[in-house]
Amino acid sequence: MHSADGERHDLDAVSLMGGLLIGLVAGLFLLTDLTGLSLEGRWAGPVLLLAVGAAGLVATLRPRPPSPGDPDRHE
């Protein structure tokens, strides 16, 4: 991604997960409308909690490169 001044910026995991969640919900609505499939609402809560937990684990465990001001950075 490029910002207004043309430089790349870090990935915003919260915005990404929000967009994916909205896309998933929209896809499920489309699936139920096109196929007549019935999805029960009681699955929404647990699935949402699992998705948020998995996203949190991925964001936490992902290795990050050292920032320029990091005192532990070795060049």
C-alpha positions as CSV (number, residue, x, y, z in Angstrom):
1,M,0.0,0.0,0.0
2,H,1.1,3.5,-0.7
3,S,0.3,6.6,1.4
4,A,-0.5,10.0,0.0
5,D,3.2,10.8,-0.3
6,G,4.0,7.6,-2.2
7,E,5.7,5.7,0.7
8,R,4.6,2.2,1.8
9,H,3.0,1.9,5.2
10,D,2.6,-1.1,7.5
11,L,-0.3,-3.5,7.2
12,D,-3.2,-2.6,9.5
13,A,-4.3,-6.0,10.8
14,V,-7.5,-4.6,12.4
15,S,-8.7,-3.1,9.2
16,L,-7.8,-6.2,7.2
17,M,-9.7,-8.5,9.6
18,G,-12.7,-6.1,9.6
19,G,-12.8,-6.2,5.8
20,L,-12.5,-9.9,5.7
21,L,-15.2,-10.4,8.2
22,I,-17.6,-8.1,6.3
23,G,-16.7,-10.0,3.1
24,L,-17.4,-13.3,4.8
25,V,-20.8,-12.2,6.1
26,A,-21.8,-10.8,2.7
27,G,-20.7,-14.0,1.1
28,L,-22.8,-16.1,3.5
29,F,-25.8,-13.9,2.8
30,L,-25.2,-14.4,-1.0
31,L,-24.8,-18.1,-0.5
32,T,-28.1,-18.5,1.4
33,D,-30.0,-16.3,-1.1
34,L,-28.7,-18.2,-4.2
35,T,-28.9,-21.7,-2.9
36,G,-31.8,-21.6,-0.4
37,L,-29.4,-23.0,2.2
38,S,-30.4,-22.1,5.8
39,L,-27.7,-21.1,8.3
40,E,-28.5,-21.0,11.9
41,G,-27.6,-17.8,13.8
42,R,-26.4,-19.6,16.8
43,W,-23.1,-20.4,15.0
44,A,-22.3,-16.7,14.4
45,G,-21.0,-16.0,17.9
46,P,-18.6,-19.0,18.3
47,V,-17.3,-18.6,14.7
48,L,-16.7,-14.9,15.3
49,L,-14.8,-15.6,18.5
50,L,-12.7,-18.2,16.8
51,A,-11.8,-15.9,13.9
52,V,-10.9,-13.0,16.3
53,G,-8.7,-15.4,18.4
54,A,-7.0,-16.8,15.4
55,A,-6.3,-13.3,14.0
56,G,-4.9,-12.3,17.4
57,L,-2.6,-15.3,17.5
58,V,-1.3,-14.7,14.0
59,A,-0.7,-11.0,14.7
60,T,1.1,-11.8,17.9
61,L,3.3,-14.6,16.7
62,R,4.2,-13.1,13.4
63,P,7.9,-12.0,13.4
64,R,8.5,-8.3,12.9
65,P,11.6,-6.7,11.5
66,P,13.4,-4.4,14.0
67,S,12.5,-0.7,13.7
68,P,15.2,1.9,13.0
69,G,15.1,3.2,16.6
70,D,15.3,-0.2,18.2
71,P,18.3,-0.4,20.6
72,D,18.7,-4.1,19.9
73,R,19.2,-3.5,16.2
74,H,22.5,-4.6,14.8
75,E,23.8,-3.3,11.5
